[in-house]
Amino acid sequence: MEKEVQLLKKLIEKLDDKNFNLDGWKSSAMIILARIFGENSQKLRQIEKIEYDYSSWSMRDTSGIPYLQTCRKLGRQIIETAVLELETLGLPAIESQKDAGFDVRPIVLAFEEILPASQFREIKALLQSNEDDEVIRQNLIDKLKVMGLEVSPKILANILLNKQLRGKI
């Protein structure tokens, strides 16, 4: 749990960075939150909804608070709540990542390290579809081909080199 809290606190620190990039920060936050709280976490959806408004009305806002600062404040509140939850309640049990004693987290991590969050969600959606296994297999192959020839070998290498799996193969 301490590592997860440290990761979240680093996300909070990045909010004060002079070269802050909202989209980059959101991507990092979503990956970390999905890993800690699961893909269906409400926190993940809240971070996803944070958007910088480039409309002329937001640029002329007379409240004196720059819109980007509002985005930072919202991000900080979400992540601080996640830290508080971890420190108070501990790590959540994410049942979808453990099945009959087999821990799929190393495999999930291998995908997360290589793919952007949106592509990982596409793969996950394909795997969770109600299609026939052969249809899913072909759709996965097609999707991985579109992502690039180097993607599949990198994912496989990450799976094979994972410390939890490496000695068991």
ChimeraX attribute file (.defattr): number of C-alpha atoms within 10 A of each C-alpha:
attribute: neighborCount
match mode: 1-to-1
recipient: residues
	/A:1	12
	/A:2	12
	/A:3	8
	/A:4	18
	/A:5	20
	/A:6	12
	/A:7	15
	/A:8	21
	/A:9	16
	/A:10	12
	/A:11	20
	/A:12	21
	/A:13	11
	/A:14	17
	/A:15	19
	/A:16	12
	/A:17	9
	/A:18	7
	/A:19	8
	/A:20	13
	/A:21	12
	/A:22	18
	/A:23	13
	/A:24	10
	/A:25	17
	/A:26	19
	/A:27	16
	/A:28	14
	/A:29	23
	/A:30	21
	/A:31	19
	/A:32	18
	/A:33	24
	/A:34	18
	/A:35	18
	/A:36	20
	/A:37	18
	/A:38	19
	/A:39	18
	/A:40	10
	/A:41	14
	/A:42	14
	/A:43	21
	/A:44	20
	/A:45	14
	/A:46	13
	/A:47	21
	/A:48	15
	/A:49	11
	/A:50	17
	/A:51	14
	/A:52	15
	/A:53	12
	/A:54	10
	/A:55	8
	/A:56	8
	/A:57	9
	/A:58	13
	/A:59	11
	/A:60	10
	/A:61	11
	/A:62	9
	/A:63	8
	/A:64	7
	/A:65	9
	/A:66	13
	/A:67	17
	/A:68	17
	/A:69	13
	/A:70	14
	/A:71	18
	/A:72	20
	/A:73	13
	/A:74	15
	/A:75	24
	/A:76	21
	/A:77	12
	/A:78	18
	/A:79	20
	/A:80	17
	/A:81	13
	/A:82	20
	/A:83	21
	/A:84	13
	/A:85	14
	/A:86	18
	/A:87	14
	/A:88	9
	/A:89	9
	/A:90	12
	/A:91	15
	/A:92	12
	/A:93	11
	/A:94	13
	/A:95	9
	/A:96	11
	/A:97	15
	/A:98	12
	/A:99	9
	/A:100	5
	/A:101	6
	/A:102	8
	/A:103	15
	/A:104	13
	/A:105	15
	/A:106	18
	/A:107	17
	/A:108	16
	/A:109	17
	/A:110	19
	/A:111	22
	/A:112	19
	/A:113	14
	/A:114	16
	/A:115	17
	/A:116	13
	/A:117	16
	/A:118	10
	/A:119	16
	/A:120	17
	/A:121	14
	/A:122	13
	/A:123	17
	/A:124	14
	/A:125	11
	/A:126	17
	/A:127	15
	/A:128	10
	/A:129	11
	/A:130	10
	/A:131	11
	/A:132	8
	/A:133	11
	/A:134	9
	/A:135	13
	/A:136	17
	/A:137	14
	/A:138	11
	/A:139	15
	/A:140	17
	/A:141	13
	/A:142	11
	/A:143	15
	/A:144	16
	/A:145	13
	/A:146	10
	/A:147	13
	/A:148	9
	/A:149	10
	/A:150	11
	/A:151	15
	/A:152	16
	/A:153	10
	/A:154	16
	/A:155	20
	/A:156	13
	/A:157	11
	/A:158	19
	/A:159	19
	/A:160	18
	/A:161	14
	/A:162	14
	/A:163	11
	/A:164	12
	/A:165	14
	/A:166	11
	/A:167	9
	/A:168	7
	/A:169	5
